[in-house]
Every structure is written in C-alpha cells, then in structure tokens.
Amino acid sequence: MSSPIVSCTDLSRVYGEGEAAVQALRGVTLEFPAGQFTAIMGPSGSGKSTLMHLLAGLDKPTGGSVTVDGREIAGLGDKELTQLRRDRLGFVFQSFNLVPVLTAEENILLPLTLAGSKVDKQWLDQLIESVGLRDRLTHRPSELSGGQQQRVAVARALVHRPAVVFADEPTGNLDTNSSEEVLGLLRTAAADLGQTVVMVTHDAQAASVAGRIVVLRDGRVVHDGAGETTEGVLDLMKAVAA
C-alpha cells in the first residue's frame, strides 16, 4: 500500500462546554492512500461529516492531528489553509455549488482561474470526455440537468489534479441514473487516474461503489474494511445499529 495522502491520528472534536458539550469525534485514527475510493458511513450524528470537515481543514480538531499531502495542517494559518484547499483538495457537494453566471466550461476551470494556473489542455479534454459534457460546455447551470451539473462539479474537482477529492453526499439530489453516472466518474478517477476519493454518504448503493467502507458510530470507527455489495452495506449498517 502506498503512503497515505490523507491521515488523522487520535482525532477528536468537542462542540460546546461543560454539561452541554458534545463529543462529535472520539480518538479517530485513519489513513487514506493514493488511488483509493473510500466511503464514510454512519447513522445521523455519528461524526462522519465532522470527520470530513476536519480532514479537509474546514474545521479545527479539539485534539489529535491531520496530515494532508505530507503537511500537518493544525499549525497552518488561514491563508495557508485556503491555499492548501485551493491547490491540493477537490470538493463535490450535494448541492453542486456551481457559479450560476459561468458556463459549464468556466465552472470546470474555476480552480485554475482562482489559482492563476495554466490549463493542461490534454487533461481538460480527457476530463470533458470522461464526464460526457462536450456538447454542454457553453451552457450555464440553469440550462443543465441535476446530473449534468454534478458531472460539471466532478470535473471541476479533478481539473487541478488535487491530492484528494472530498465528496459530501454527492448523489443526494440526483435520480438513480444520474447517481450511477456520478459514482462511476468517481470510481474511474480512483481506479484509472490514481485519485484519492473520500466520500461521505448515507446511501448503501452509493457506498457499494467504493473499494473501502469506514463506518462511524458515536464518534468512533466501528468498521473499516473492503467494499461491499449494496446488500452487504445494508447488512453492515444494521449490524452497527444493533
């Protein structure tokens, strides 16, 4: 197994103080190597979204450490964190988060535009081909279906060749066909492009596409294993809830 692109050690996060304090994460240690597609699951309140926010530097831990692309991020200032997220991380959200006044192509290129980086035209062409949007590049988000918008978002997350892509419920607003397309893109990114993908989901069918499944309960890792079929994921979640 290759060295981890993202890792956390004894990670904890407490919200509030005193009797009102909530322990969202309790001593989580995980590693995510290059080219692996991991699904993070768990019941509501298990800490899965908190974990993603900490791994992506969107929130600061109460204890423990997070290392992204060889850098321990706890000591980074706001400017350095912003640069790390811009240059080395990709994000896919449930709500697409496209800029409505930009075309599909402009939205895809946005990370490079913000960073002032040059476009690798061969890579861009490969991405556009893989997401199947060549005939939609001049369309704005309002002119695209939900599935097309999310495919734009996936291409945007990959265009700057990030160290890791974080996907937060990426199929939550999509129908079955569009969900399968988007999950297929993320799986291809990991399998063929060597992209590290970490996805938070409550959807067993979505999780079944991943090569690894991590399950949280009450802020702790209660399962960390190989991918499962949809039925296997459902059985796993029932066992965790028992």
C-alpha positions in Angstrom: 0.0 0.0 0.0 1.3 3.5 -0.9 1.9 6.1 1.7 -1.3 7.9 2.8 -2.3 11.1 1.0 -4.6 12.0 4.0 -4.3 10.7 7.5 -5.5 11.5 11.0 -4.2 10.4 14.4 -6.3 10.2 17.6 -8.6 12.8 16.2 -11.2 14.3 18.5 -13.7 17.2 18.2 -15.8 18.5 21.0 -18.5 21.1 20.5 -19.7 23.2 23.4 -18.5 23.2 27.0 -19.5 21.6 30.4 -22.7 19.6 30.6 -23.7 20.8 27.1 -20.5 19.5 25.5 -21.0 17.1 22.5 -18.2 14.7 21.6 -18.5 14.5 17.8 -15.3 12.5 17.3 -13.5 10.3 19.9 -9.9 9.3 19.0 -10.2 8.5 15.3 -7.1 7.2 13.5 -7.3 6.6 9.8 -5.2 6.6 6.6 -6.3 7.2 3.0 -3.7 6.0 0.4 -3.4 7.2 -3.2 -5.9 5.8 -5.6 -8.3 4.6 -3.0 -12.1 5.3 -3.1 -13.4 5.3 0.5 -17.0 5.7 1.6 -17.5 7.0 5.2 -20.9 6.0 6.6 -22.7 6.0 9.9 -26.1 6.9 11.4 -27.1 10.5 11.9 -24.9 12.2 14.5 -22.1 9.5 14.1 -19.5 12.1 13.3 -19.0 11.4 9.6 -19.5 15.0 8.4 -17.3 16.3 11.2 -14.6 13.9 10.2 -14.7 15.1 6.6 -14.6 18.8 7.7 -11.5 18.1 9.8 -9.7 16.1 7.1 -10.4 19.0 4.6 -9.2 21.7 7.0 -12.7 23.2 7.1 -12.8 22.9 10.9 -10.1 22.5 13.6 -9.8 19.5 15.9 -10.0 19.6 19.7 -7.3 17.0 19.8 -5.1 14.9 17.5 -3.6 15.7 14.1 -4.5 15.7 10.4 -1.9 15.4 7.7 -2.8 16.2 4.1 -0.3 15.7 1.2 2.6 15.5 3.6 1.6 18.6 5.7 0.3 18.6 9.2 -2.5 21.1 8.9 -3.1 22.1 12.5 -0.4 24.6 12.5 -1.3 26.3 9.3 -2.7 29.8 9.2 -5.9 30.8 7.4 -4.0 31.9 4.3 -2.0 28.7 4.1 -5.2 26.6 4.7 -7.0 28.4 2.0 -4.1 27.8 -0.4 -4.0 24.1 0.5 -7.7 23.7 -0.1 -7.5 25.6 -3.4 -4.4 23.8 -4.8 -4.4 20.3 -3.3 -8.1 19.5 -2.5 -11.1 19.0 -4.7 -14.7 19.1 -3.4 -18.0 17.7 -4.7 -21.1 18.8 -2.7 -24.7 17.6 -2.6 -25.9 21.0 -3.8 -23.5 21.2 -6.8 -22.2 24.7 -5.8 -21.7 25.8 -9.3 -21.4 29.6 -10.1 -24.7 30.4 -11.9 -23.3 33.1 -14.2 -20.5 30.9 -15.5 -20.7 28.4 -18.3 -20.1 24.7 -17.7 -16.5 25.0 -19.0 -15.8 28.1 -16.9 -17.1 26.3 -13.8 -14.8 23.4 -14.5 -11.8 25.7 -14.9 -12.6 27.8 -11.8 -9.9 26.3 -9.5 -7.3 27.0 -12.1 -8.7 30.5 -12.7 -8.6 31.3 -9.0 -5.1 30.0 -8.7 -3.8 31.7 -11.8 -2.6 28.4 -13.1 -2.3 27.3 -16.7 -4.7 24.9 -18.3 -3.4 21.5 -19.2 -5.5 21.2 -22.4 -4.9 17.5 -22.9 -6.0 16.8 -19.3 -9.0 19.1 -19.7 -10.0 17.3 -22.9 -9.8 14.0 -21.2 -11.9 15.2 -18.3 -14.6 16.7 -20.6 -14.7 13.4 -22.5 -15.0 11.3 -19.3 -17.9 13.4 -17.9 -19.7 13.4 -21.3 -20.4 17.1 -21.5 -18.6 18.2 -24.7 -21.9 19.5 -26.2 -22.8 21.3 -22.9 -19.7 23.4 -22.3 -21.3 26.7 -23.2 -24.4 26.1 -21.1 -25.0 27.7 -17.7 -26.0 25.6 -14.7 -29.7 26.6 -15.1 -29.6 25.0 -18.5 -28.3 21.7 -17.3 -30.0 18.8 -15.5 -29.0 17.9 -11.9 -26.9 15.0 -13.2 -25.1 17.2 -15.7 -24.5 19.9 -13.0 -22.9 17.3 -10.7 -20.8 15.9 -13.6 -19.5 19.5 -14.1 -18.8 19.6 -10.3 -16.8 16.3 -10.5 -14.8 17.7 -13.4 -14.1 20.9 -11.5 -12.9 18.9 -8.5 -10.4 17.0 -10.7 -9.2 19.6 -13.1 -6.3 20.8 -10.9 -5.2 17.3 -10.1 -5.8 17.5 -6.4 -4.2 15.3 -3.8 -7.6 14.2 -2.7 -11.3 14.7 -3.6 -13.8 15.0 -0.8 -17.3 14.2 -1.8 -20.1 15.1 0.6 -23.3 13.2 -0.2 -22.6 13.7 -4.0 -25.7 11.8 -5.1 -28.1 13.2 -2.5 -30.0 15.4 -5.0 -29.8 13.0 -8.0 -32.0 10.4 -9.6 -30.8 6.8 -9.9 -29.4 7.1 -13.4 -27.5 10.4 -12.6 -26.3 8.9 -9.3 -24.8 5.9 -11.2 -23.1 8.2 -13.7 -21.5 10.4 -11.0 -20.4 7.5 -8.9 -18.9 5.9 -12.0 -16.9 9.0 -12.6 -15.5 9.0 -9.0 -14.7 5.3 -9.2 -12.9 5.8 -12.6 -11.0 8.7 -11.1 -9.7 6.4 -8.4 -9.1 3.3 -10.4 -7.8 4.8 -13.7 -6.4 8.2 -12.6 -5.0 7.3 -9.2 -7.2 9.8 -7.5 -7.8 9.5 -3.8 -11.5 9.9 -3.1 -13.2 10.2 0.3 -17.0 10.2 0.2 -19.5 10.8 3.0 -22.8 9.1 2.2 -25.8 7.5 3.9 -26.7 5.7 0.7 -25.9 2.0 0.7 -26.0 1.9 -3.1 -23.5 4.8 -3.4 -21.2 3.2 -0.8 -21.2 -0.1 -2.7 -19.2 1.6 -5.4 -16.3 2.4 -3.1 -13.4 0.0 -2.6 -13.3 0.6 1.2 -16.0 1.3 3.7 -15.4 3.1 7.0 -18.3 3.2 9.5 -18.6 5.6 12.4 -20.8 5.4 15.4 -20.9 7.8 18.3 -17.7 9.4 17.1 -15.7 6.2 16.8 -14.7 3.9 14.0 -16.6 0.7 14.4 -15.8 -0.8 11.0 -13.0 -0.4 8.4 -13.0 -2.9 5.6 -13.2 -3.7 1.9 -16.1 -2.7 -0.3 -19.4 -4.5 -0.1 -22.4 -5.0 -2.4 -25.4 -2.9 -1.7 -27.0 -5.7 0.3 -23.7 -6.2 2.2 -23.6 -2.5 3.1 -27.2 -2.6 4.3 -26.4 -5.7 6.5 -23.3 -3.9 7.8 -25.3 -0.8 8.8 -28.0 -3.0 10.5 -25.2 -4.7 12.5 -23.7 -1.4 13.5 -27.1 0.0 14.6 -27.9 -3.1 16.7 
